[in-house]
Amino acid sequence: MTELLHLTERTLWEQARATGTYTGSTRGKTLQDVGFIHCSYGPQLRGIAEALYGKDPEPGTLVVLVVDRDRLDVPVRDEEGVPGGELFPHIYGPLPVAAVTEVRDWP
């Protein structure tokens, strides 16, 4: 299984655990705002983290959600971040907490 990774704030993940569903998309935006949840593959994660949160985010504030694609009941599409660019996985619907197989501290 290729891991789908989503970087988020710890507080948002804790809220999702309480409700059973995660609906963040990217820093400061929700699934409702954007239409999908931004994810990445392993080699892409550091660049995404630095672009969104800088090189030295406050320790303990961010987590990486490891998502099992097979546990999702919504589409996942690999799409270009920019025209002609690298492909990133996008989850087109809410992320059930049960689809998250691991939560890793970042960095």
GUZAGU-367732 format. One record per residue (C-alpha): residue number from 1; residue in one letter; x, y, z. Coordinates in Angstrom, 3 decimals, padded with zeros to 6 digits, always signed. Layout:
<pt><resi>NUM</resi><resn>A</resn><x>X</x><y>Y</y><z>Z</z></pt>
...
END
This chain:
<pt><resi>1</resi><resn>M</resn><x>+000.000</x><y>+000.000</y><z>+000.000</z></pt>
<pt><resi>2</resi><resn>T</resn><x>+001.297</x><y>+003.457</y><z>-000.902</z></pt>
<pt><resi>3</resi><resn>E</resn><x>+000.785</x><y>+005.748</y><z>+002.053</z></pt>
<pt><resi>4</resi><resn>L</resn><x>-001.317</x><y>+008.844</y><z>+001.634</z></pt>
<pt><resi>5</resi><resn>L</resn><x>+000.007</x><y>+011.486</y><z>+004.012</z></pt>
<pt><resi>6</resi><resn>H</resn><x>-001.745</x><y>+014.571</y><z>+005.296</z></pt>
<pt><resi>7</resi><resn>L</resn><x>-000.007</x><y>+017.198</y><z>+007.428</z></pt>
<pt><resi>8</resi><resn>T</resn><x>-002.233</x><y>+019.008</y><z>+009.886</z></pt>
<pt><resi>9</resi><resn>E</resn><x>-002.313</x><y>+020.815</y><z>+013.179</z></pt>
<pt><resi>10</resi><resn>R</resn><x>-002.560</x><y>+018.566</y><z>+016.221</z></pt>
<pt><resi>11</resi><resn>T</resn><x>-005.581</x><y>+020.485</y><z>+017.534</z></pt>
<pt><resi>12</resi><resn>L</resn><x>-007.524</x><y>+019.879</y><z>+014.297</z></pt>
<pt><resi>13</resi><resn>W</resn><x>-006.759</x><y>+016.156</y><z>+014.467</z></pt>
<pt><resi>14</resi><resn>E</resn><x>-007.902</x><y>+016.021</y><z>+018.091</z></pt>
<pt><resi>15</resi><resn>Q</resn><x>-011.186</x><y>+017.684</y><z>+017.103</z></pt>
<pt><resi>16</resi><resn>A</resn><x>-011.624</x><y>+015.119</y><z>+014.318</z></pt>
<pt><resi>17</resi><resn>R</resn><x>-011.040</x><y>+012.251</y><z>+016.712</z></pt>
<pt><resi>18</resi><resn>A</resn><x>-013.849</x><y>+013.604</y><z>+018.885</z></pt>
<pt><resi>19</resi><resn>T</resn><x>-016.290</x><y>+013.817</y><z>+015.955</z></pt>
<pt><resi>20</resi><resn>G</resn><x>-015.104</x><y>+010.804</y><z>+013.942</z></pt>
<pt><resi>21</resi><resn>T</resn><x>-014.429</x><y>+012.785</y><z>+010.763</z></pt>
<pt><resi>22</resi><resn>Y</resn><x>-011.615</x><y>+015.053</y><z>+009.588</z></pt>
<pt><resi>23</resi><resn>T</resn><x>-012.537</x><y>+017.861</y><z>+007.167</z></pt>
<pt><resi>24</resi><resn>G</resn><x>-009.421</x><y>+020.026</y><z>+006.977</z></pt>
<pt><resi>25</resi><resn>S</resn><x>-007.889</x><y>+020.565</y><z>+003.557</z></pt>
<pt><resi>26</resi><resn>T</resn><x>-004.720</x><y>+022.569</y><z>+003.920</z></pt>
<pt><resi>27</resi><resn>R</resn><x>-003.486</x><y>+025.210</y><z>+006.338</z></pt>
<pt><resi>28</resi><resn>G</resn><x>-006.374</x><y>+027.559</y><z>+007.122</z></pt>
<pt><resi>29</resi><resn>K</resn><x>-008.774</x><y>+025.942</y><z>+004.634</z></pt>
<pt><resi>30</resi><resn>T</resn><x>-011.396</x><y>+023.231</y><z>+004.942</z></pt>
<pt><resi>31</resi><resn>L</resn><x>-012.773</x><y>+020.547</y><z>+002.654</z></pt>
<pt><resi>32</resi><resn>Q</resn><x>-015.791</x><y>+022.821</y><z>+002.145</z></pt>
<pt><resi>33</resi><resn>D</resn><x>-013.520</x><y>+025.712</y><z>+001.073</z></pt>
<pt><resi>34</resi><resn>V</resn><x>-011.371</x><y>+023.731</y><z>-001.375</z></pt>
<pt><resi>35</resi><resn>G</resn><x>-013.446</x><y>+020.701</y><z>-002.397</z></pt>
<pt><resi>36</resi><resn>F</resn><x>-010.878</x><y>+018.084</y><z>-001.408</z></pt>
<pt><resi>37</resi><resn>I</resn><x>-008.306</x><y>+017.225</y><z>+001.247</z></pt>
<pt><resi>38</resi><resn>H</resn><x>-004.721</x><y>+017.837</y><z>+000.136</z></pt>
<pt><resi>39</resi><resn>C</resn><x>-002.394</x><y>+014.881</y><z>+000.665</z></pt>
<pt><resi>40</resi><resn>S</resn><x>+001.075</x><y>+013.916</y><z>-000.429</z></pt>
<pt><resi>41</resi><resn>Y</resn><x>+003.329</x><y>+010.920</y><z>-000.884</z></pt>
<pt><resi>42</resi><resn>G</resn><x>+006.384</x><y>+010.390</y><z>+001.316</z></pt>
<pt><resi>43</resi><resn>P</resn><x>+009.017</x><y>+012.210</y><z>-000.762</z></pt>
<pt><resi>44</resi><resn>Q</resn><x>+006.723</x><y>+015.234</y><z>-001.170</z></pt>
<pt><resi>45</resi><resn>L</resn><x>+005.969</x><y>+015.801</y><z>+002.507</z></pt>
<pt><resi>46</resi><resn>R</resn><x>+008.975</x><y>+017.873</y><z>+003.571</z></pt>
<pt><resi>47</resi><resn>G</resn><x>+008.480</x><y>+020.376</y><z>+000.749</z></pt>
<pt><resi>48</resi><resn>I</resn><x>+004.788</x><y>+020.715</y><z>+001.585</z></pt>
<pt><resi>49</resi><resn>A</resn><x>+005.561</x><y>+021.182</y><z>+005.277</z></pt>
<pt><resi>50</resi><resn>E</resn><x>+008.118</x><y>+023.901</y><z>+004.587</z></pt>
<pt><resi>51</resi><resn>A</resn><x>+005.837</x><y>+025.701</y><z>+002.114</z></pt>
<pt><resi>52</resi><resn>L</resn><x>+002.904</x><y>+025.742</y><z>+004.540</z></pt>
<pt><resi>53</resi><resn>Y</resn><x>+004.539</x><y>+025.985</y><z>+007.970</z></pt>
<pt><resi>54</resi><resn>G</resn><x>+008.136</x><y>+027.107</y><z>+007.393</z></pt>
<pt><resi>55</resi><resn>K</resn><x>+011.315</x><y>+025.211</y><z>+008.204</z></pt>
<pt><resi>56</resi><resn>D</resn><x>+010.931</x><y>+025.377</y><z>+011.984</z></pt>
<pt><resi>57</resi><resn>P</resn><x>+007.321</x><y>+024.930</y><z>+013.099</z></pt>
<pt><resi>58</resi><resn>E</resn><x>+006.761</x><y>+024.989</y><z>+016.833</z></pt>
<pt><resi>59</resi><resn>P</resn><x>+007.525</x><y>+021.484</y><z>+018.156</z></pt>
<pt><resi>60</resi><resn>G</resn><x>+004.473</x><y>+019.353</y><z>+018.882</z></pt>
<pt><resi>61</resi><resn>T</resn><x>+002.019</x><y>+021.453</y><z>+016.890</z></pt>
<pt><resi>62</resi><resn>L</resn><x>+001.893</x><y>+019.359</y><z>+013.707</z></pt>
<pt><resi>63</resi><resn>V</resn><x>+001.097</x><y>+015.722</y><z>+012.981</z></pt>
<pt><resi>64</resi><resn>V</resn><x>+001.155</x><y>+013.581</y><z>+009.869</z></pt>
<pt><resi>65</resi><resn>L</resn><x>-001.925</x><y>+011.456</y><z>+009.265</z></pt>
<pt><resi>66</resi><resn>V</resn><x>-001.193</x><y>+008.188</y><z>+007.481</z></pt>
<pt><resi>67</resi><resn>V</resn><x>-004.291</x><y>+007.299</y><z>+005.491</z></pt>
<pt><resi>68</resi><resn>D</resn><x>-005.238</x><y>+003.853</y><z>+004.182</z></pt>
<pt><resi>69</resi><resn>R</resn><x>-006.727</x><y>+004.511</y><z>+000.763</z></pt>
<pt><resi>70</resi><resn>D</resn><x>-008.661</x><y>+001.206</y><z>+000.928</z></pt>
<pt><resi>71</resi><resn>R</resn><x>-010.609</x><y>+002.424</y><z>+003.975</z></pt>
<pt><resi>72</resi><resn>L</resn><x>-012.004</x><y>+005.444</y><z>+002.149</z></pt>
<pt><resi>73</resi><resn>D</resn><x>-015.447</x><y>+005.474</y><z>+000.577</z></pt>
<pt><resi>74</resi><resn>V</resn><x>-014.792</x><y>+008.670</y><z>-001.391</z></pt>
<pt><resi>75</resi><resn>P</resn><x>-012.646</x><y>+009.162</y><z>-004.514</z></pt>
<pt><resi>76</resi><resn>V</resn><x>-008.908</x><y>+009.789</y><z>-004.354</z></pt>
<pt><resi>77</resi><resn>R</resn><x>-007.371</x><y>+011.390</y><z>-007.423</z></pt>
<pt><resi>78</resi><resn>D</resn><x>-003.743</x><y>+012.081</y><z>-008.257</z></pt>
<pt><resi>79</resi><resn>E</resn><x>-003.697</x><y>+015.597</y><z>-009.678</z></pt>
<pt><resi>80</resi><resn>E</resn><x>-001.112</x><y>+018.178</y><z>-010.643</z></pt>
<pt><resi>81</resi><resn>G</resn><x>-000.324</x><y>+020.770</y><z>-007.987</z></pt>
<pt><resi>82</resi><resn>V</resn><x>+000.394</x><y>+023.204</y><z>-010.824</z></pt>
<pt><resi>83</resi><resn>P</resn><x>-000.148</x><y>+022.644</y><z>-014.552</z></pt>
<pt><resi>84</resi><resn>G</resn><x>+002.491</x><y>+020.243</y><z>-015.836</z></pt>
<pt><resi>85</resi><resn>G</resn><x>+003.757</x><y>+019.646</y><z>-012.309</z></pt>
<pt><resi>86</resi><resn>E</resn><x>+004.061</x><y>+016.829</y><z>-009.841</z></pt>
<pt><resi>87</resi><resn>L</resn><x>+001.019</x><y>+014.703</y><z>-008.981</z></pt>
<pt><resi>88</resi><resn>F</resn><x>-000.454</x><y>+014.893</y><z>-005.477</z></pt>
<pt><resi>89</resi><resn>P</resn><x>-003.249</x><y>+012.734</y><z>-004.043</z></pt>
<pt><resi>90</resi><resn>H</resn><x>-006.495</x><y>+014.548</y><z>-003.246</z></pt>
<pt><resi>91</resi><resn>I</resn><x>-009.290</x><y>+013.032</y><z>-001.164</z></pt>
<pt><resi>92</resi><resn>Y</resn><x>-012.682</x><y>+014.143</y><z>-002.487</z></pt>
<pt><resi>93</resi><resn>G</resn><x>-014.752</x><y>+013.914</y><z>+000.666</z></pt>
<pt><resi>94</resi><resn>P</resn><x>-014.497</x><y>+013.752</y><z>+004.434</z></pt>
<pt><resi>95</resi><resn>L</resn><x>-011.772</x><y>+011.600</y><z>+005.961</z></pt>
<pt><resi>96</resi><resn>P</resn><x>-013.120</x><y>+009.088</y><z>+008.484</z></pt>
<pt><resi>97</resi><resn>V</resn><x>-010.900</x><y>+008.795</y><z>+011.540</z></pt>
<pt><resi>98</resi><resn>A</resn><x>-011.003</x><y>+004.996</y><z>+011.045</z></pt>
<pt><resi>99</resi><resn>A</resn><x>-009.101</x><y>+005.401</y><z>+007.743</z></pt>
<pt><resi>100</resi><resn>V</resn><x>-006.107</x><y>+006.899</y><z>+009.579</z></pt>
<pt><resi>101</resi><resn>T</resn><x>-003.780</x><y>+004.027</y><z>+010.433</z></pt>
<pt><resi>102</resi><resn>E</resn><x>-001.058</x><y>+006.052</y><z>+012.141</z></pt>
<pt><resi>103</resi><resn>V</resn><x>-000.436</x><y>+009.541</y><z>+013.481</z></pt>
<pt><resi>104</resi><resn>R</resn><x>+003.182</x><y>+010.699</y><z>+013.411</z></pt>
<pt><resi>105</resi><resn>D</resn><x>+004.653</x><y>+013.738</y><z>+015.097</z></pt>
<pt><resi>106</resi><resn>W</resn><x>+006.202</x><y>+016.300</y><z>+012.765</z></pt>
<pt><resi>107</resi><resn>P</resn><x>+009.071</x><y>+016.964</y><z>+012.293</z></pt>
END
